Amino acid sequence: MDVLTFQVGGEWYGLDAGIVHRVVEEYAVYPVPMMPMFYKGLLFYRGDLYDVIDLGVLLGSKPATGSRLMLFRWRHHAMAFLADVIGSIRLLEDRSKDRIVLETGEIVRILPMERWIERILNNGHGSGEIQADLPAGIG
């Protein structure tokens, strides 16, 4: 499996490169009020909307300092991740492993997309489902 590497808060991570649609440098993010701090806003790119997530804030570090976004689609989610550094595509030879060791000795943690989405949804977005027990007049 090919893995796209990126750095957040001094730590290296990796995503399945097969779901990454594109890496973009020039973009405009439109803020959305009343969202969690890691949610930077919406990106309108080539006719599609992407939720822009600051991985630095999401992972409890300082805001990401990078200038490029990783755009991807996974199931029904279209998201753009902002990281400090976007590295390169590396080969993960053994899919049962959850890390790659770089030539520098640094470790790249491979987190399945389910874990990233779960972390995002559990940090302010909620389940995305309408609650049946809402008081009358709300919803």
N, CA, C and O atoms as a GROMACS GRO file, in nm:
protein
  556
    1MET      N    1   0.086  -0.118   0.000
    1MET     CA    2   0.000   0.000   0.000
    1MET      C    3   0.090   0.124   0.000
    1MET      O    4   0.189   0.130   0.074
    2ASP      N    5   0.055   0.221  -0.083
    2ASP     CA    6   0.125   0.349  -0.083
    2ASP      C    7   0.066   0.439   0.025
    2ASP      O    8  -0.056   0.445   0.043
    3VAL      N    9   0.154   0.509   0.095
    3VAL     CA   10   0.115   0.594   0.206
    3VAL      C   11   0.168   0.735   0.183
    3VAL      O   12   0.287   0.752   0.155
    4LEU      N   13   0.081   0.835   0.195
    4LEU     CA   14   0.124   0.975   0.188
    4LEU      C   15   0.162   1.018   0.329
    4LEU      O   16   0.081   1.009   0.421
    5THR      N   17   0.285   1.064   0.346
    5THR     CA   18   0.333   1.103   0.478
    5THR      C   19   0.315   1.253   0.500
    5THR      O   20   0.321   1.333   0.406
    6PHE      N   21   0.293   1.289   0.626
    6PHE     CA   22   0.280   1.430   0.663
    6PHE      C   23   0.318   1.446   0.809
    6PHE      O   24   0.314   1.351   0.887
    7GLN      N   25   0.355   1.568   0.844
    7GLN     CA   26   0.402   1.595   0.981
    7GLN      C   27   0.308   1.694   1.048
    7GLN      O   28   0.265   1.793   0.989
    8VAL      N   29   0.276   1.664   1.174
    8VAL     CA   30   0.192   1.750   1.258
    8VAL      C   31   0.254   1.753   1.397
    8VAL      O   32   0.277   1.648   1.457
    9GLY      N   33   0.282   1.872   1.447
    9GLY     CA   34   0.336   1.886   1.582
    9GLY      C   35   0.463   1.807   1.605
    9GLY      O   36   0.485   1.756   1.714
   10GLY      N   37   0.547   1.796   1.504
   10GLY     CA   38   0.673   1.726   1.518
   10GLY      C   39   0.665   1.575   1.499
   10GLY      O   40   0.768   1.507   1.502
   11GLU      N   41   0.546   1.521   1.481
   11GLU     CA   42   0.526   1.377   1.461
   11GLU      C   43   0.487   1.349   1.317
   11GLU      O   44   0.414   1.427   1.255
   12TRP      N   45   0.534   1.237   1.263
   12TRP     CA   46   0.500   1.195   1.128
   12TRP      C   47   0.381   1.099   1.131
   12TRP      O   48   0.372   1.012   1.217
   13TYR      N   49   0.290   1.118   1.035
   13TYR     CA   50   0.173   1.032   1.018
   13TYR      C   51   0.163   0.992   0.871
   13TYR      O   52   0.230   1.050   0.786
   14GLY      N   53   0.079   0.894   0.844
   14GLY     CA   54   0.058   0.852   0.706
   14GLY      C   55  -0.086   0.816   0.680
   14GLY      O   56  -0.156   0.764   0.768
   15LEU      N   57  -0.131   0.845   0.558
   15LEU     CA   58  -0.265   0.810   0.509
   15LEU      C   59  -0.251   0.722   0.387
   15LEU      O   60  -0.152   0.731   0.314
   16ASP      N   61  -0.347   0.638   0.364
   16ASP     CA   62  -0.352   0.560   0.241
   16ASP      C   63  -0.354   0.657   0.123
   16ASP      O   64  -0.449   0.734   0.107
   17ALA      N   65  -0.250   0.655   0.042
   17ALA     CA   66  -0.239   0.749  -0.070
   17ALA      C   67  -0.349   0.727  -0.173
   17ALA      O   68  -0.379   0.817  -0.252
   18GLY      N   69  -0.408   0.610  -0.173
   18GLY     CA   70  -0.514   0.579  -0.270
   18GLY      C   71  -0.640   0.664  -0.254
   18GLY      O   72  -0.716   0.679  -0.349
   19ILE      N   73  -0.663   0.718  -0.135
   19ILE     CA   74  -0.783   0.800  -0.115
   19ILE      C   75  -0.755   0.948  -0.133
   19ILE      O   76  -0.848   1.029  -0.139
   20VAL      N   77  -0.627   0.986  -0.142
   20VAL     CA   78  -0.592   1.127  -0.158
   20VAL      C   79  -0.615   1.165  -0.303
   20VAL      O   80  -0.554   1.110  -0.394
   21HIS      N   81  -0.704   1.260  -0.322
   21HIS     CA   82  -0.743   1.304  -0.456
   21HIS      C   83  -0.638   1.397  -0.515
   21HIS      O   84  -0.605   1.388  -0.633
   22ARG      N   85  -0.587   1.488  -0.432
   22ARG     CA   86  -0.496   1.591  -0.481
   22ARG      C   87  -0.435   1.663  -0.363
   22ARG      O   88  -0.492   1.665  -0.254
   23VAL      N   89  -0.319   1.723  -0.384
   23VAL     CA   90  -0.258   1.815  -0.288
   23VAL      C   91  -0.260   1.952  -0.355
   23VAL      O   92  -0.209   1.968  -0.466
   24VAL      N   93  -0.320   2.052  -0.288
   24VAL     CA   94  -0.332   2.185  -0.348
   24VAL      C   95  -0.257   2.288  -0.265
   24VAL      O   96  -0.246   2.276  -0.143
   25GLU      N   97  -0.207   2.390  -0.335
   25GLU     CA   98  -0.132   2.497  -0.270
   25GLU      C   99  -0.210   2.628  -0.268
   25GLU      O  100  -0.198   2.704  -0.173
   26GLU      N  101  -0.288   2.654  -0.371
   26GLU     CA  102  -0.362   2.780  -0.378
   26GLU      C  103  -0.510   2.749  -0.356
   26GLU      O  104  -0.571   2.671  -0.428
   27TYR      N  105  -0.564   2.812  -0.254
   27TYR     CA  106  -0.702   2.784  -0.218
   27TYR      C  107  -0.757   2.897  -0.130
   27TYR      O  108  -0.680   2.975  -0.073
   28ALA      N  109  -0.887   2.903  -0.120
   28ALA     CA  110  -0.954   2.995  -0.028
   28ALA      C  111  -1.044   2.912   0.061
   28ALA      O  112  -1.126   2.834   0.013
   29VAL      N  113  -1.029   2.932   0.190
   29VAL     CA  114  -1.113   2.860   0.288
   29VAL      C  115  -1.213   2.959   0.344
   29VAL      O  116  -1.176   3.067   0.391
   30TYR      N  117  -1.340   2.922   0.340
   30TYR     CA  118  -1.447   3.007   0.389
   30TYR      C  119  -1.488   2.961   0.529
   30TYR      O  120  -1.539   2.850   0.545
   31PRO      N  121  -1.466   3.046   0.630
   31PRO     CA  122  -1.498   3.008   0.768
   31PRO      C  123  -1.648   2.979   0.786
   31PRO      O  124  -1.733   3.037   0.719
   32VAL      N  125  -1.677   2.889   0.876
   32VAL     CA  126  -1.814   2.854   0.911
   32VAL      C  127  -1.828   2.880   1.061
   32VAL      O  128  -1.755   2.822   1.141
   33PRO      N  129  -1.922   2.968   1.100
   33PRO     CA  130  -1.934   2.999   1.243
   33PRO      C  131  -1.985   2.880   1.325
   33PRO      O  132  -2.048   2.788   1.274
   34MET      N  133  -1.954   2.886   1.455
   34MET     CA  134  -2.005   2.790   1.554
   34MET      C  135  -1.952   2.648   1.531
   34MET      O  136  -2.021   2.551   1.562
   35MET      N  137  -1.831   2.636   1.479
   35MET     CA  138  -1.771   2.504   1.457
   35MET      C  139  -1.653   2.488   1.552
   35MET      O  140  -1.603   2.587   1.605
   36PRO      N  141  -1.609   2.365   1.575
   36PRO     CA  142  -1.493   2.343   1.662
   36PRO      C  143  -1.368   2.413   1.607
   36PRO      O  144  -1.362   2.444   1.488
   37MET      N  145  -1.271   2.437   1.693
   37MET     CA  146  -1.150   2.510   1.653
   37MET      C  147  -1.071   2.440   1.543
   37MET      O  148  -1.008   2.508   1.462
   38PHE      N  149  -1.074   2.307   1.537
   38PHE     CA  150  -0.998   2.237   1.434
   38PHE      C  151  -1.062   2.248   1.296
   38PHE      O  152  -0.998   2.218   1.195
   39TYR      N  153  -1.188   2.292   1.292
   39TYR     CA  154  -1.260   2.304   1.165
   39TYR      C  155  -1.233   2.442   1.108
   39TYR      O  156  -1.286   2.542   1.158
   40LYS      N  157  -1.152   2.449   1.004
   40LYS     CA  158  -1.109   2.578   0.948
   40LYS      C  159  -1.214   2.639   0.857
   40LYS      O  160  -1.216   2.760   0.839
   41GLY      N  161  -1.302   2.558   0.800
   41GLY     CA  162  -1.406   2.609   0.712
   41GLY      C  163  -1.426   2.519   0.592
   41GLY      O  164  -1.393   2.400   0.594
   42LEU      N  165  -1.481   2.580   0.485
   42LEU     CA  166  -1.512   2.505   0.364
   42LEU      C  167  -1.422   2.550   0.249
   42LEU      O  168  -1.391   2.668   0.235
   43LEU      N  169  -1.384   2.454   0.169
   43LEU     CA  170  -1.307   2.480   0.048
   43LEU      C  171  -1.394   2.440  -0.070
   43LEU      O  172  -1.446   2.328  -0.074
   44PHE      N  173  -1.411   2.530  -0.165
   44PHE     CA  174  -1.482   2.499  -0.288
   44PHE      C  175  -1.375   2.478  -0.395
   44PHE      O  176  -1.308   2.574  -0.435
   45TYR      N  177  -1.358   2.354  -0.439
   45TYR     CA  178  -1.251   2.322  -0.533
   45TYR      C  179  -1.306   2.242  -0.650
   45TYR      O  180  -1.354   2.130  -0.633
   46ARG      N  181  -1.298   2.300  -0.768
   46ARG     CA  182  -1.343   2.236  -0.892
   46ARG      C  183  -1.482   2.176  -0.881
   46ARG      O  184  -1.506   2.063  -0.924
   47GLY      N  185  -1.573   2.253  -0.824
   47GLY     CA  186  -1.713   2.212  -0.816
   47GLY      C  187  -1.751   2.128  -0.696
   47GLY      O  188  -1.867   2.090  -0.682
   48ASP      N  189  -1.656   2.097  -0.610
   48ASP     CA  190  -1.684   2.016  -0.492
   48ASP      C  191  -1.652   2.092  -0.364
   48ASP      O  192  -1.562   2.176  -0.361
   49LEU      N  193  -1.728   2.063  -0.258
   49LEU     CA  194  -1.703   2.122  -0.126
   49LEU      C  195  -1.626   2.024  -0.039
   49LEU      O  196  -1.656   1.905  -0.034
   50TYR      N  197  -1.526   2.078   0.030
   50TYR     CA  198  -1.444   1.998   0.122
   50TYR      C  199  -1.444   2.065   0.259
   50TYR      O  200  -1.430   2.187   0.269
   51ASP      N  201  -1.460   1.985   0.364
   51ASP     CA  202  -1.441   2.034   0.501
   51ASP      C  203  -1.291   2.042   0.525
   51ASP      O  204  -1.220   1.945   0.504
   52VAL      N  205  -1.243   2.158   0.570
   52VAL     CA  206  -1.100   2.177   0.594
   52VAL      C  207  -1.072   2.157   0.743
   52VAL      O  208  -1.127   2.227   0.827
   53ILE      N  209  -0.985   2.062   0.773
   53ILE     CA  210  -0.952   2.024   0.910
   53ILE      C  211  -0.806   2.057   0.938
   53ILE      O  212  -0.716   2.015   0.864
   54ASP      N  213  -0.782   2.132   1.045
   54ASP     CA  214  -0.646   2.162   1.090
   54ASP      C  215  -0.602   2.047   1.180
   54ASP      O  216  -0.648   2.035   1.293
   55LEU      N  217  -0.512   1.964   1.129
   55LEU     CA  218  -0.471   1.846   1.205
   55LEU      C  219  -0.392   1.882   1.330
   55LEU      O  220  -0.395   1.807   1.428
   56GLY      N  221  -0.322   1.994   1.330
   56GLY     CA  222  -0.250   2.037   1.450
   56GLY      C  223  -0.345   2.058   1.566
   56GLY      O  224  -0.322   2.007   1.676
   57VAL      N  225  -0.452   2.131   1.542
   57VAL     CA  226  -0.550   2.158   1.648
   57VAL      C  227  -0.624   2.029   1.683
   57VAL      O  228  -0.648   2.002   1.801
   58LEU      N  229  -0.661   1.950   1.584
   58LEU     CA  230  -0.733   1.825   1.609
   58LEU      C  231  -0.653   1.732   1.700
   58LEU      O  232  -0.711   1.664   1.785
   59LEU      N  233  -0.522   1.728   1.681
   59LEU     CA  234  -0.438   1.638   1.760
   59LEU      C  235  -0.388   1.700   1.889
   59LEU      O  236  -0.304   1.642   1.957
   60GLY      N  237  -0.439   1.819   1.923
   60GLY     CA  238  -0.405   1.880   2.051
   60GLY      C  239  -0.273   1.955   2.050
   60GLY      O  240  -0.217   1.984   2.156
   61SER      N  241  -0.224   1.987   1.933
   61SER     CA  242  -0.100   2.062   1.920
   61SER      C  243  -0.134   2.206   1.879
   61SER      O  244  -0.250   2.247   1.887
   62LYS      N  245  -0.034   2.280   1.837
   62LYS     CA  246  -0.060   2.416   1.788
   62LYS      C  247  -0.117   2.407   1.646
   62LYS      O  248  -0.104   2.304   1.581
   63PRO      N  249  -0.180   2.515   1.597
   63PRO     CA  250  -0.234   2.512   1.460
   63PRO      C  251  -0.126   2.478   1.357
   63PRO      O  252  -0.010   2.517   1.371
   64ALA      N  253  -0.167   2.404   1.256
   64ALA     CA  254  -0.074   2.363   1.151
   64ALA      C  255  -0.018   2.484   1.078
   64ALA      O  256  -0.088   2.583   1.057
   65THR      N  257   0.108   2.476   1.040
   65THR     CA  258   0.176   2.589   0.977
   65THR      C  259   0.194   2.570   0.827
   65THR      O  260   0.247   2.658   0.761
   66GLY      N  261   0.151   2.458   0.772
   66GLY     CA  262   0.170   2.431   0.630
   66GLY      C  263   0.083   2.518   0.542
   66GLY      O  264  -0.009   2.585   0.589
   67SER      N  265   0.113   2.516   0.414
   67SER     CA  266   0.037   2.596   0.318
   67SER      C  267  -0.033   2.510   0.214
   67SER      O  268  -0.102   2.562   0.126
   68ARG      N  269  -0.017   2.378   0.224
   68ARG     CA  270  -0.081   2.289   0.128
   68ARG      C  271  -0.187   2.203   0.196
   68ARG      O  272  -0.175   2.169   0.314
   69LEU      N  273  -0.290   2.169   0.121
   69LEU     CA  274  -0.398   2.085   0.171
   69LEU      C  275  -0.399   1.952   0.098
   69LEU      O  276  -0.374   1.945  -0.022
   70MET      N  277  -0.427   1.846   0.173
   70MET     CA  278  -0.447   1.712   0.115
   70MET      C  279  -0.598   1.693   0.099
   70MET      O  280  -0.670   1.688   0.198
   71LEU      N  281  -0.645   1.684  -0.024
   71LEU     CA  282  -0.788   1.663  -0.051
   71LEU      C  283  -0.814   1.514  -0.067
   71LEU      O  284  -0.739   1.445  -0.135
   72PHE      N  285  -0.919   1.467  -0.005
   72PHE     CA  286  -0.952   1.325  -0.021
   72PHE      C  287  -1.101   1.303  -0.007
   72PHE      O  288  -1.174   1.385   0.047
   73ARG      N  289  -1.141   1.191  -0.058
   73ARG     CA  290  -1.278   1.142  -0.042
   73ARG      C  291  -1.270   1.005   0.022
   73ARG      O  292  -1.191   0.919  -0.017
   74TRP      N  293  -1.353   0.989   0.123
   74TRP     CA  294  -1.357   0.860   0.190
   74TRP      C  295  -1.502   0.835   0.230
   74TRP      O  296  -1.561   0.909   0.309
   75ARG      N  297  -1.557   0.729   0.174
   75ARG     CA  298  -1.700   0.700   0.190
   75ARG      C  299  -1.779   0.823   0.147
   75ARG      O  300  -1.766   0.866   0.032
   76HIS      N  301  -1.859   0.882   0.233
   76HIS     CA  302  -1.936   1.000   0.194
   76HIS      C  303  -1.873   1.130   0.243
   76HIS      O  304  -1.937   1.235   0.240
   77HIS      N  305  -1.749   1.124   0.289
   77HIS     CA  306  -1.680   1.243   0.339
   77HIS      C  307  -1.586   1.299   0.232
   77HIS      O  308  -1.513   1.224   0.168
   78ALA      N  309  -1.589   1.429   0.215
   78ALA     CA  310  -1.491   1.501   0.131
   78ALA      C  311  -1.422   1.599   0.224
   78ALA      O  312  -1.484   1.694   0.272
   79MET      N  313  -1.295   1.577   0.249
   79MET     CA  314  -1.222   1.659   0.346
   79MET      C  315  -1.089   1.703   0.290
   79MET      O  316  -1.035   1.645   0.196
   80ALA      N  317  -1.037   1.808   0.353
   80ALA     CA  318  -0.904   1.858   0.322
   80ALA      C  319  -0.831   1.870   0.454
   80ALA      O  320  -0.878   1.936   0.546
   81PHE      N  321  -0.716   1.806   0.463
   81PHE     CA  322  -0.636   1.810   0.585
   81PHE      C  323  -0.522   1.911   0.568
   81PHE      O  324  -0.452   1.911   0.467
   82LEU      N  325  -0.506   1.996   0.669
   82LEU     CA  326  -0.394   2.090   0.676
   82LEU      C  327  -0.295   2.037   0.778
   82LEU      O  328  -0.331   2.011   0.893
   83ALA      N  329  -0.170   2.020   0.736
   83ALA     CA  330  -0.064   1.970   0.823
   83ALA      C  331   0.052   2.068   0.820
   83ALA      O  332   0.050   2.164   0.742
   84ASP      N  333   0.152   2.045   0.903
   84ASP     CA  334   0.271   2.131   0.902
   84ASP      C  335   0.354   2.108   0.776
   84ASP      O  336   0.396   2.202   0.710
   85VAL      N  337   0.376   1.982   0.744
   85VAL     CA  338   0.459   1.944   0.629
   85VAL      C  339   0.391   1.826   0.560
   85VAL      O  340   0.345   1.734   0.627
   86ILE      N  341   0.386   1.829   0.428
   86ILE     CA  342   0.344   1.711   0.352
   86ILE      C  343   0.470   1.650   0.295
   86ILE      O  344   0.544   1.716   0.222
   87GLY      N  345   0.493   1.525   0.328
   87GLY     CA  346   0.617   1.458   0.290
   87GLY      C  347   0.610   1.398   0.151
   87GLY      O  348   0.596   1.470   0.052
   88SER      N  349   0.620   1.269   0.144
   88SER     CA  350   0.624   1.198   0.016
   88SER      C  351   0.538   1.073   0.026
   88SER      O  352   0.482   1.041   0.132
   89ILE      N  353   0.528   1.004  -0.085
   89ILE     CA  354   0.455   0.877  -0.086
   89ILE      C  355   0.556   0.766  -0.060
   89ILE      O  356   0.659   0.757  -0.126
   90ARG      N  357   0.525   0.683   0.039
   90ARG     CA  358   0.612   0.572   0.079
   90ARG      C  359   0.535   0.441   0.064
   90ARG      O  360   0.412   0.439   0.070
   91LEU      N  361   0.607   0.337   0.046
   91LEU     CA  362   0.547   0.204   0.034
   91LEU      C  363   0.542   0.138   0.170
   91LEU      O  364   0.644   0.126   0.239
   92LEU      N  365   0.422   0.095   0.209
   92LEU     CA  366   0.405   0.014   0.330
   92LEU      C  367   0.395  -0.130   0.281
   92LEU      O  368   0.290  -0.173   0.233
   93GLU      N  369   0.504  -0.204   0.294
   93GLU     CA  370   0.511  -0.337   0.237
   93GLU      C  371   0.423  -0.438   0.310
   93GLU      O  372   0.366  -0.527   0.247
   94ASP      N  373   0.413  -0.424   0.440
   94ASP     CA  374   0.336  -0.518   0.520
   94ASP      C  375   0.215  -0.443   0.578
   94ASP      O  376   0.230  -0.363   0.670
   95ARG      N  377   0.097  -0.469   0.524
   95ARG     CA  378  -0.024  -0.398   0.567
   95ARG      C  379  -0.060  -0.423   0.712
   95ARG      O  380  -0.140  -0.349   0.769
   96SER      N  381  -0.004  -0.525   0.772
   96SER     CA  382  -0.036  -0.553   0.912
   96SER      C  383   0.041  -0.459   1.005
   96SER      O  384   0.011  -0.452   1.124
   97LYS      N  385   0.139  -0.388   0.953
   97LYS     CA  386   0.218  -0.295   1.034
   97LYS      C  387   0.146  -0.160   1.041
   97LYS      O  388   0.071  -0.124   0.951
   98ASP      N  389   0.170  -0.088   1.149
   98ASP     CA  390   0.106   0.043   1.165
   98ASP      C  391   0.207   0.156   1.165
   98ASP      O  392   0.178   0.266   1.212
   99ARG      N  393   0.328   0.128   1.111
   99ARG     CA  394   0.431   0.232   1.107
   99ARG      C  395   0.534   0.202   0.999
   99ARG      O  396   0.554   0.088   0.957
  100ILE      N  397   0.599   0.310   0.958
  100ILE     CA  398   0.712   0.303   0.865
  100ILE      C  399   0.827   0.375   0.933
  100ILE      O  400   0.806   0.476   1.000
  101VAL      N  401   0.948   0.324   0.919
  101VAL     CA  402   1.066   0.392   0.972
  101VAL      C  403   1.136   0.460   0.854
  101VAL      O  404   1.174   0.395   0.757
  102LEU      N  405   1.152   0.593   0.864
  102LEU     CA  406   1.219   0.669   0.761
  102LEU      C  407   1.370   0.649   0.768
  102LEU      O  408   1.422   0.597   0.865
  103GLU      N  409   1.438   0.692   0.662
  103GLU     CA  410   1.584   0.681   0.658
  103GLU      C  411   1.649   0.757   0.774
  103GLU      O  412   1.757   0.720   0.819
  104THR      N  413   1.583   0.861   0.821
  104THR     CA  414   1.636   0.943   0.932
  104THR      C  415   1.614   0.877   1.067
  104THR      O  416   1.662   0.926   1.169
  105GLY      N  417   1.541   0.765   1.069
  105GLY     CA  418   1.509   0.698   1.195
  105GLY      C  419   1.376   0.742   1.253
  105GLY      O  420   1.328   0.683   1.350
  106GLU      N  421   1.316   0.845   1.195
  106GLU     CA  422   1.186   0.892   1.243
  106GLU      C  423   1.078   0.790   1.207
  106GLU      O  424   1.086   0.722   1.105
  107ILE      N  425   0.978   0.782   1.293
  107ILE     CA  426   0.870   0.685   1.273
  107ILE      C  427   0.747   0.756   1.218
  107ILE      O  428   0.707   0.862   1.267
  108VAL      N  429   0.687   0.696   1.114
  108VAL     CA  430   0.562   0.744   1.056
  108VAL      C  431   0.452   0.652   1.105
  108VAL      O  432   0.452   0.532   1.075
  109ARG      N  433   0.358   0.708   1.182
  109ARG     CA  434   0.244   0.629   1.231
  109ARG      C  435   0.137   0.625   1.123
  109ARG      O  436   0.095   0.729   1.071
  110ILE      N  437   0.093   0.506   1.089
  110ILE     CA  438  -0.012   0.488   0.989
  110ILE      C  439  -0.144   0.471   1.064
  110ILE      O  440  -0.163   0.373   1.135
  111LEU      N  441  -0.232   0.567   1.046
  111LEU     CA  442  -0.363   0.557   1.110
  111LEU      C  443  -0.468   0.534   1.003
  111LEU      O  444  -0.474   0.608   0.905
  112PRO      N  445  -0.552   0.431   1.020
  112PRO     CA  446  -0.657   0.406   0.922
  112PRO      C  447  -0.752   0.526   0.915
  112PRO      O  448  -0.771   0.598   1.013
  113MET      N  449  -0.810   0.547   0.798
  113MET     CA  450  -0.900   0.660   0.779
  113MET      C  451  -1.015   0.657   0.880
  113MET      O  452  -1.062   0.763   0.923
  114GLU      N  453  -1.060   0.539   0.918
  114GLU     CA  454  -1.168   0.530   1.017
  114GLU      C  455  -1.130   0.602   1.146
  114GLU      O  456  -1.214   0.668   1.207
  115ARG      N  457  -1.004   0.590   1.187
  115ARG     CA  458  -0.959   0.655   1.311
  115ARG      C  459  -0.960   0.807   1.298
  115ARG      O  460  -1.000   0.876   1.391
  116TRP      N  461  -0.916   0.858   1.182
  116TRP     CA  462  -0.917   1.004   1.161
  116TRP      C  463  -1.061   1.057   1.163
  116TRP      O  464  -1.090   1.156   1.230
  117ILE      N  465  -1.150   0.990   1.089
  117ILE     CA  466  -1.290   1.035   1.082
  117ILE      C  467  -1.354   1.025   1.220
  117ILE      O  468  -1.426   1.116   1.261
  118GLU      N  469  -1.329   0.916   1.292
  118GLU     CA  470  -1.384   0.900   1.427
  118GLU      C  471  -1.337   1.014   1.518
  118GLU      O  472  -1.415   1.069   1.595
  119ARG      N  473  -1.211   1.049   1.508
  119ARG     CA  474  -1.157   1.157   1.592
  119ARG      C  475  -1.224   1.290   1.558
  119ARG      O  476  -1.256   1.369   1.647
  120ILE      N  477  -1.246   1.315   1.430
  120ILE     CA  478  -1.312   1.439   1.388
  120ILE      C  479  -1.457   1.441   1.437
  120ILE      O  480  -1.502   1.540   1.495
  121LEU      N  481  -1.529   1.333   1.415
  121LEU     CA  482  -1.670   1.329   1.453
  121LEU      C  483  -1.689   1.333   1.605
  121LEU      O  484  -1.789   1.386   1.653
  122ASN      N  485  -1.595   1.280   1.679
  122ASN     CA  486  -1.606   1.279   1.825
  122ASN      C  487  -1.552   1.405   1.891
  122ASN      O  488  -1.550   1.414   2.014
  123ASN      N  489  -1.508   1.501   1.812
  123ASN     CA  490  -1.454   1.625   1.866
  123ASN      C  491  -1.537   1.746   1.825
  123ASN      O  492  -1.482   1.852   1.796
  124GLY      N  493  -1.665   1.731   1.822
  124GLY     CA  494  -1.746   1.848   1.799
  124GLY      C  495  -1.850   1.836   1.690
  124GLY      O  496  -1.950   1.908   1.693
  125HIS      N  497  -1.829   1.748   1.594
  125HIS     CA  498  -1.927   1.735   1.489
  125HIS      C  499  -2.046   1.650   1.531
  125HIS      O  500  -2.156   1.666   1.479
  126GLY      N  501  -2.025   1.560   1.625
  126GLY     CA  502  -2.131   1.468   1.664
  126GLY      C  503  -2.144   1.357   1.561
  126GLY      O  504  -2.057   1.340   1.476
  127SER      N  505  -2.252   1.284   1.569
  127SER     CA  506  -2.270   1.169   1.481
  127SER      C  507  -2.323   1.206   1.344
  127SER      O  508  -2.318   1.125   1.252
  128GLY      N  509  -2.373   1.329   1.330
  128GLY     CA  510  -2.431   1.369   1.203
  128GLY      C  511  -2.576   1.325   1.188
  128GLY      O  512  -2.639   1.350   1.086
  129GLU      N  513  -2.628   1.260   1.290
  129GLU     CA  514  -2.766   1.214   1.286
  129GLU      C  515  -2.855   1.309   1.364
  129GLU      O  516  -2.812   1.366   1.465
  130ILE      N  517  -2.978   1.326   1.318
  130ILE     CA  518  -3.075   1.411   1.388
  130ILE      C  519  -3.127   1.333   1.508
  130ILE      O  520  -3.170   1.219   1.495
  131GLN      N  521  -3.122   1.396   1.622
  131GLN     CA  522  -3.167   1.331   1.745
  131GLN      C  523  -3.319   1.328   1.752
  131GLN      O  524  -3.384   1.430   1.729
  132ALA      N  525  -3.376   1.213   1.784
  132ALA     CA  526  -3.520   1.198   1.791
  132ALA      C  527  -3.580   1.265   1.914
  132ALA      O  528  -3.700   1.292   1.916
  133ASP      N  529  -3.498   1.292   2.017
  133ASP     CA  530  -3.551   1.346   2.141
  133ASP      C  531  -3.535   1.498   2.152
  133ASP      O  532  -3.535   1.550   2.263
  134LEU      N  533  -3.520   1.570   2.039
  134LEU     CA  534  -3.507   1.713   2.044
  134LEU      C  535  -3.637   1.775   2.091
  134LEU      O  536  -3.745   1.727   2.055
  135PRO      N  537  -3.629   1.882   2.171
  135PRO     CA  538  -3.752   1.950   2.212
  135PRO      C  539  -3.827   2.005   2.090
  135PRO      O  540  -3.767   2.033   1.986
  136ALA      N  541  -3.956   2.021   2.104
  136ALA     CA  542  -4.039   2.074   1.995
  136ALA      C  543  -3.986   2.209   1.950
  136ALA      O  544  -3.948   2.292   2.032
  137GLY      N  545  -3.984   2.230   1.819
  137GLY     CA  546  -3.940   2.358   1.764
  137GLY      C  547  -3.791   2.364   1.735
  137GLY      O  548  -3.743   2.463   1.678
  138ILE      N  549  -3.716   2.260   1.773
  138ILE     CA  550  -3.572   2.259   1.744
  138ILE      C  551  -3.548   2.150   1.639
  138ILE      O  552  -3.596   2.038   1.653
  139GLY      N  553  -3.474   2.184   1.537
  139GLY     CA  554  -3.440   2.088   1.433
  139GLY      C  555  -3.512   2.110   1.313
  139GLY      O  556  -3.494   2.036   1.216
   0.00000   0.00000   0.00000
